[in-house]
Amino acid sequence: MIEVREMTLEDFEKVKLNLQDEFDEFWNASILKSELENENSHYIVAVNNNEIVGFAGILVTLDDTEITNIVTKKTMRKKGIGKLLLDKLIEITKKLGKEKISLEVNEKNIAAIQLYKSFQFEQVGLRKKYYNRENDAIIMTKKI
Ligand SMILES: CC(C)(COP(=O)(O)OP(=O)(O)OC[C@H]1O[C@@H](n2cnc3c(N)ncnc32)[C@H](O)[C@@H]1OP(=O)(O)O)[C@@H](O)C(=O)NCCC(=O)NCCS
């Protein structure tokens, strides 16, 4: 059974050790730590048999929440963990009384785009050549 709960500093200490090898090469431990300590952020982890298999976070702004990160451990992808994490971020957004949840995704990130589409996120904008001056960023939102 996979449990989704709030991320603690102890969880951070565990994931930071192999953040890039085990989770995602684009993330960096010091950025994650400052996100976690930001009082406007909410971070969650997915735990399977005491092992952290995914984590995700949102930043709360005036009228929405923005997904800053959602990642499943490389060896555990395509097992429904991304869906569990996204479901929880949407639940938190609802509880905060916000009207929408937003994100930015690289146009080449098919897995993430499919995940968001399966939750009825819609494209609302595009930032041209946003990633490495090469790939566009797709801006997506879901009304709550
Ligand atoms: C995006 C990511 C979080 C998905 O996590 P996951 O645990 O593998 O996702 P799930 O198993 O819950 O899959 C949910 C849905 O996403 C889509 N999906 C996931 N992986 C996919 C892939 N490789 N290709 C196409 N669609 C995919 C499917 O629609 C899937 O639903 P289905 O299984 O019913 O078809 C994961 O690929 C990841 O960690 N990527 C690296 C980090 C990243 O890019 N995060 C997004 C930043 S914007």
The ligand as a Tripos MOL2 file, in Angstrom:
@<TRIPOS>MOLECULE
LIG
   48    50     1     0     0
SMALL
NO_CHARGES

@<TRIPOS>ATOM
      1 C1          5.6660   12.5440  -14.8700 C.3       1 LIG1
      2 C2          5.8370   11.4980  -13.7790 C.3       1 LIG1
      3 C3          5.7700   12.1860  -12.4030 C.3       1 LIG1
      4 C4          4.7070   10.4570  -13.8900 C.3       1 LIG1
      5 O1          4.8020    9.6090  -12.7450 O.3       1 LIG1
      6 P1          4.3060    8.0950  -12.7390 P.3       1 LIG1
      7 O2          4.2810    7.6370  -11.3280 O.co2     1 LIG1
      8 O3          5.1080    7.2850  -13.6930 O.co2     1 LIG1
      9 O4          2.8160    8.2830  -13.3030 O.3       1 LIG1
     10 P2          1.5850    7.2820  -13.1920 P.3       1 LIG1
     11 O5          2.0590    5.8510  -13.1780 O.co2     1 LIG1
     12 O6          0.6930    7.7100  -12.0880 O.co2     1 LIG1
     13 O7          0.8800    7.5530  -14.6070 O.3       1 LIG1
     14 C5         -0.2250    8.4160  -14.6900 C.3       1 LIG1
     15 C6         -0.5170    8.7460  -16.1460 C.3       1 LIG1
     16 O8          0.5440    9.5180  -16.6940 O.3       1 LIG1
     17 C7          0.7310    9.1800  -18.0580 C.3       1 LIG1
     18 N1          2.0810    8.6250  -18.2340 N.ar      1 LIG1
     19 C8          2.9600    8.2900  -17.2500 C.ar      1 LIG1
     20 N2          4.1300    7.8670  -17.8070 N.ar      1 LIG1
     21 C9          3.9740    7.9540  -19.1450 C.ar      1 LIG1
     22 C10         4.8340    7.7090  -20.2520 C.ar      1 LIG1
     23 N3          6.0960    7.2530  -20.0830 N.pl3     1 LIG1
     24 N4          4.3570    7.9470  -21.5140 N.ar      1 LIG1
     25 C11         3.0930    8.4170  -21.7060 C.ar      1 LIG1
     26 N5          2.2210    8.6700  -20.6780 N.ar      1 LIG1
     27 C12         2.6650    8.4470  -19.4310 C.ar      1 LIG1
     28 C13        -0.3490    8.1810  -18.4150 C.3       1 LIG1
     29 O9         -1.4740    8.9210  -18.8530 O.3       1 LIG1
     30 C14        -0.6300    7.5540  -17.0630 C.3       1 LIG1
     31 O10        -1.9280    7.0220  -16.9610 O.3       1 LIG1
     32 P3         -2.2100    5.4670  -17.4120 P.3       1 LIG1
     33 O11        -1.1860    4.6380  -16.6830 O.co2     1 LIG1
     34 O12        -3.6020    5.2440  -16.9450 O.co2     1 LIG1
     35 O13        -2.0040    5.4490  -18.8880 O.co2     1 LIG1
     36 C15         7.1920   10.7280  -13.9390 C.3       1 LIG1
     37 O14         7.3350   10.3220  -15.2840 O.3       1 LIG1
     38 C16         8.4100   11.5180  -13.5190 C.2       1 LIG1
     39 O15         8.7950   11.4910  -12.3600 O.2       1 LIG1
     40 N6          9.0650   12.2280  -14.4760 N.am      1 LIG1
     41 C17        10.2660   13.0220  -14.1740 C.3       1 LIG1
     42 C18         9.9180   14.2930  -13.4300 C.3       1 LIG1
     43 C19         9.0260   15.1810  -14.2540 C.2       1 LIG1
     44 O16         9.2410   15.3740  -15.4420 O.2       1 LIG1
     45 N7          8.0050   15.7550  -13.5980 N.am      1 LIG1
     46 C20         7.0690   16.6710  -14.2340 C.3       1 LIG1
     47 C21         7.5900   18.0660  -14.2020 C.3       1 LIG1
     48 S1          6.4470   19.2060  -14.9650 S.3       1 LIG1
@<TRIPOS>BOND
     1     1     2 1
     2     2     3 1
     3     2     4 1
     4     2    36 1
     5     4     5 1
     6     5     6 1
     7     6     7 2
     8     6     8 1
     9     6     9 1
    10     9    10 1
    11    10    11 2
    12    10    12 1
    13    10    13 1
    14    13    14 1
    15    14    15 1
    16    15    16 1
    17    15    30 1
    18    16    17 1
    19    17    18 1
    20    17    28 1
    21    18    19 ar
    22    18    27 ar
    23    19    20 ar
    24    20    21 ar
    25    21    22 ar
    26    21    27 ar
    27    22    23 1
    28    22    24 ar
    29    24    25 ar
    30    25    26 ar
    31    26    27 ar
    32    28    29 1
    33    28    30 1
    34    30    31 1
    35    31    32 1
    36    32    33 2
    37    32    34 1
    38    32    35 1
    39    36    37 1
    40    36    38 1
    41    38    39 2
    42    38    40 1
    43    40    41 1
    44    41    42 1
    45    42    43 1
    46    43    44 2
    47    43    45 1
    48    45    46 1
    49    46    47 1
    50    47    48 1
@<TRIPOS>SUBSTRUCTURE
     1 LIG1         1 GROUP 0 **** ****
